[in-house]
Amino acid sequence: MSSIRDRLKRSHEPEENAPGFDQHDTRSGSGNGGGVVSVETEPPLPAEARRAERIVSALFLLGVLGAVGFVVTYIAWPYRYGHAYSEWFTPMLGGTMAIALFGIGAGAVVWAKTLMDDPETVQERHHLNSEPEDRAEAASLLKAGAAATGIGKYPILRRTFLLSQGALGALAVPLLFSLGRFQFKEKTLSTTGWKKGSRLLDELGRPVKLGDLDVGGVKSVFPDVPGGRRMADSAALLIRMRPEQLHPMKGRENWVHEGHIVYSVICTHLGCPVKLYEQQTHHLFCPCHQSTFDAANGAKVLFGPAARNLPQLAITVDADGYFVARDDFNEPVGPSFWERKPHYKEPKYSDSGTGA
Amino acid sequence: MRARVSNYVVVVLALALVGGLYTAFLSPRSKADDTTNQSMAVQEGRQLYLQGCSTCHGLNAEGSSGPTLIGVGSASVVFQVESGRMPLANGAAQAPRKKVKYDRTQIDQLAAYVQSLGTGPEAPTDAQLAMVNDGDLALGGDLFRTNCSSCHNFAGAGGALTRSKFAPPLKAADARVIWTAMASGPENMPRFSDNTLSPQEKADITKYVRFITSQNKDPGGAALGHYGPIPEGLVIFLVGVGLCIVVTLWIGARA
C-alpha cells in the first residue's frame, strides 16, 4: 500500500509538468472539476465492514456507559468528607467522564478510518477575490438596498439614525474610565489597612503585646481594622532580635521597639509572601525567586531580583503594652507599578521611642 | 630489666596523676556538693555530657568549637539529640538528621543537665505531650499554614532556604521533636515561645503535622513531592500535552 504522499504526487504529475500552469488552468483543467484532485480508496469488504461496525458500536456504547456512570456517580456516590468512599468521588467523576469521551472519540476515529468513504482530495489555491461580475452585482445589490430604505429621502430620519448610532458608541466611553490612571483615584495601590494607632493582631485576631515574642521569634501580624486579617496587602511580619543586632535605617530609629521590627511580607519583586525568616542570619527569603532581604538592616536586598527593600511599618507600644502601628506604610507595598513614584516621603515621629 | 620496670612505674604514676586530676576537677562529685539536691538525672546527664558533648561544647558547657549550652534549655537538647542531629558528625551548612545515639532516658538526663545550667525553653512534659492527642486539628492547620508552611511547605515536605540551608521535611519528626523545634527555634528556625504559641497551640500544630505527614493519602496518585501547583502544571503540560501530541501523530500515521 503506497503512502498518501506518493499517491498525491502521482496524481499531481501531469499538472506540475504542464507548461503555462496558472489559476485558470487549474479551475477549468484536469477533468476532476474545480481543480480538485481525488484519490479514491477501495470500500471495505462486507465482512470487514460488519466487524468494523461492531467495534464502532461497542465503543459508542462504552461512551454511553461512561456518561450514565458519570450521572449515577454524581447523584449517588457519597461525597461528604469522612465517608469511607468520599475521597473517590472526584476520581470517579473524572474516570467516568474520561470513559464517556474516550468511547465516543475512539468510536468516531475508528468509524472514519474503516467505514466512511475516504477520498483524499487536493485543491490548488487560487486568488481570494471574487470574479469582477460577482463583485459588480454585490455592489449594485447594496446600492439598491440602501435606496429601498429611503434614507436619502428623509433627512431628519437620517440624522436621528446617525445620532442614535453615535449614542451607542458613547456607551463605551464610561468603560474607558475603568482603565488606566482613573482607577487609582483612591490610591488603592498606595495604601493598606494599617492606620495610626492600629494594634498588631495575630492570625487568630489577638493583639500582640511586648513579651509575646522571644528573641529569635516571629509573628505574622495584621491590622486591627474590620476585615484586616483578610487584607492581602496588609500582611506583615513582626520580628524580634537582640536590640544590638538590629540596625534600623537612618531616621527610622524610633520605628522599632526594643529589638522588634515589622516589615511588609509582600515581595517587592512580584508580590510573593516573604515569610521565610532565618533567625541566625536575619535573612528574609522569598520562595518564588530567591530574593533575600536583610531584616537586621532595613530589609535591604542582599540577593535576587527584588527592586527595593521591603516596606517597613513604624511601630511603638501603647499604654497597655500592646504593639501599635504609628501609621500606614509610607510607601506602596509589593511590586512596582506604572504610577509608583521613585521616592516617598519619610515621616518623622516626634517622640524618641525606645529605639533599637 | 631495671629500666623496663621503671618505665612501668612511670606509666602507672602518670595514669594515677591523670585520674586524680580528673577526680579533682572534672568528676561530678567535686561539683555535686554545691547543689546538694541536684537530681540523679542531672548527674547522669552530666556524665553523658562529658563523654559525648564536652569536646565541642566545652567541659562546663561554656562553648568551644561548638556554641555554649548555658541557657539554651532542655527543649533544644531534646530536639537536637532526639532527631539525631547531635552529636554532630562534621561541620556543614546545617546539621543533618542521623541515627539517634541516645535512648529516651539518656536524652532526658542530658536535657535535665543542660536545663540545670541556666533556664531556657523547656521540653514538653508528658502531660503536655498527651495534649497532642486531643488537639484541635483544624486550628492546628490554620496555625501551621500561618506560622510553619512558608518554610516547611504546606504538606510538611520541607523547602530550600538561602545558601544551602533548608527547612527539613517533617515526616520523620515525632511529636516531641516537632514540639521542641517550635519551643527552641533550632538553627535558623524562629523560636515560638509559649507566649507566641501557647502549649495548647503547640499541641494543635503537632497533631496537625503528625496527621498530614503520617497519612500518605494522595488521591491524585503521584504527589510530586508535594511541591504544589507549579510542578503539577509542568508535568501536566509536558507529559499530558506530549501524550496528546504522540496520540495525534499516531492517528495521523495510521491514516
Boltz contact constraints between the chains, C-beta under 6 A:
constraints:
  - contact:
      token1: [A, 87]
      token2: [B, 219]
      max_distance: 6.0
  - contact:
      token1: [A, 203]
      token2: [B, 146]
      max_distance: 6.0
  - contact:
      token1: [A, 212]
      token2: [B, 195]
      max_distance: 6.0
  - contact:
      token1: [A, 212]
      token2: [B, 196]
      max_distance: 6.0
  - contact:
      token1: [A, 213]
      token2: [B, 196]
      max_distance: 6.0
  - contact:
      token1: [A, 214]
      token2: [B, 191]
      max_distance: 6.0
  - contact:
      token1: [A, 214]
      token2: [B, 193]
      max_distance: 6.0
  - contact:
      token1: [A, 216]
      token2: [B, 185]
      max_distance: 6.0
  - contact:
      token1: [A, 216]
      token2: [B, 190]
      max_distance: 6.0
  - contact:
      token1: [A, 216]
      token2: [B, 191]
      max_distance: 6.0
  - contact:
      token1: [A, 217]
      token2: [B, 190]
      max_distance: 6.0
  - contact:
      token1: [A, 217]
      token2: [B, 191]
      max_distance: 6.0
  - contact:
      token1: [A, 217]
      token2: [B, 193]
      max_distance: 6.0
  - contact:
      token1: [A, 217]
      token2: [B, 196]
      max_distance: 6.0
  - contact:
      token1: [A, 218]
      token2: [B, 190]
      max_distance: 6.0
  - contact:
      token1: [A, 220]
      token2: [B, 146]
      max_distance: 6.0
  - contact:
      token1: [A, 275]
      token2: [B, 150]
      max_distance: 6.0
  - contact:
      token1: [A, 276]
      token2: [B, 150]
      max_distance: 6.0
  - contact:
      token1: [A, 276]
      token2: [B, 151]
      max_distance: 6.0
  - contact:
      token1: [A, 277]
      token2: [B, 190]
      max_distance: 6.0
  - contact:
      token1: [A, 278]
      token2: [B, 188]
      max_distance: 6.0
  - contact:
      token1: [A, 279]
      token2: [B, 185]
      max_distance: 6.0
  - contact:
      token1: [A, 279]
      token2: [B, 188]
      max_distance: 6.0
  - contact:
      token1: [A, 279]
      token2: [B, 190]
      max_distance: 6.0
  - contact:
      token1: [A, 280]
      token2: [B, 188]
      max_distance: 6.0
  - contact:
      token1: [A, 283]
      token2: [B, 162]
      max_distance: 6.0
  - contact:
      token1: [A, 285]
      token2: [B, 161]
      max_distance: 6.0
  - contact:
      token1: [A, 285]
      token2: [B, 162]
      max_distance: 6.0
  - contact:
      token1: [A, 292]
      token2: [B, 162]
      max_distance: 6.0
